[in-house]
Amino acid sequence: MTNARGGQICRHNALAIRVPVEFALEVRGTNSAGIPFHVRAQAVKISRGGATIVINVEVTPGSVVRLTPPFGRELDAEVNGTWIDEIDGCRRIGVKLIDRDGWFAE
């Protein structure tokens, strides 16, 4: 499948609905320097299988973090992107939840 510009579209990503949210969560993992961290962060978008999180720690793509939302249970996630937002200057990470049922797993 291709988009209007002729680029490839991943069918899975095209169907992943991202919902704007705003809730605090705890994130634990190892930063880019290899030092363990445990911080409060802010989820700003979620989908069934992932999230965008505002965080003040530099994390390496491919690393695994543990998320503790204010609901449900702890979730492990793989960091699949990291960037500084051009509008607000805050660091963000994109994560893919490892449990295939994501936020809704029992």
KARA-V789656 format. One record per backbone hydrogen bond with DSSP energy under -0.5 kcal/mol. CO is the residue of the C=O (numbers start at 1). NH is the residue of the N-H. E is the energy in kcal/mol with one decimal. If there is no record, write none. Layout:
<<CO	NH	E> <CO	NH	E>>
This chain:
<<1	9	-2.3> <3	6	-2.1> <7	3	-2.9> <9	11	-0.6> <10	14	-2.4> <11	15	-1.3> <12	16	-0.6> <13	16	-0.8> <15	17	-0.9> <17	19	-0.5> <18	20	-0.5> <19	46	-2.0> <23	43	-2.8> <24	70	-0.6> <25	41	-3.1> <26	68	-2.6> <27	39	-2.5> <28	66	-2.8> <29	37	-2.6> <31	34	-2.2> <35	31	-2.9> <37	29	-1.9> <39	27	-2.8> <41	25	-1.9> <42	54	-3.3> <43	23	-1.3> <44	21	-1.7> <45	52	-2.5> <46	19	-3.5> <47	50	-0.8> <48	103	-1.0> <49	97	-2.6> <50	47	-2.3> <51	95	-2.6> <52	44	-2.7> <52	45	-1.3> <53	55	-0.5> <53	93	-2.4> <54	42	-2.2> <57	59	-0.6> <58	32	-2.4> <60	63	-2.1> <63	79	-3.0> <65	67	-0.5> <65	77	-2.7> <66	28	-2.2> <67	69	-0.5> <67	75	-2.6> <68	26	-2.1> <73	69	-0.5> <75	67	-3.6> <76	98	-2.5> <76	99	-0.6> <77	65	-2.9> <78	80	-0.5> <78	96	-2.6> <79	62	-3.7> <81	94	-2.5> <83	85	-0.5> <83	92	-3.3> <85	89	-1.8> <90	85	-3.0> <91	55	-2.0> <92	83	-2.4> <93	53	-2.8> <94	80	-2.8> <94	81	-1.1> <95	51	-1.8> <95	97	-0.5> <96	78	-2.8> <99	102	-2.4> <101	104	-1.5> <102	105	-1.8>>
